[in-house]
Amino acid sequence: MDKSKELEGLCLSIFAHSNNDYEVTLSGNGTNCSEASNVALAILDILHGDGRKWRKQNEKQIEKYAKKLRKDYGDE
């Protein structure tokens, strides 16, 4: 898989966790989702020039994954 697609997937996961205010696990460590979201935006800035624009363009995918997380964790 293309590394940029892997990074986008990681960012999508981080944003989905953040939408639910769930801690996200990165490299085996629990990480505050808000802090991780800032890193995700920086990664997307490098990949696409504007991380916030990418996030907005992918909001449906992010929310779909956030909903899956809520179901998986029994919050929905």
HUMO-V371640 format. One record per helix or strand. SS is the DSSP state (H for helix, E for strand). FROM is the first residue (numbers start at 0). LEN is the number of residues. Records with the same first field share a line. If there is no record, write none. Layout:
SS->FROM-LEN  FROM-LEN
//
This chain:
H->2-18  32-16  50-7  58-14
E->23-3  28-3
//
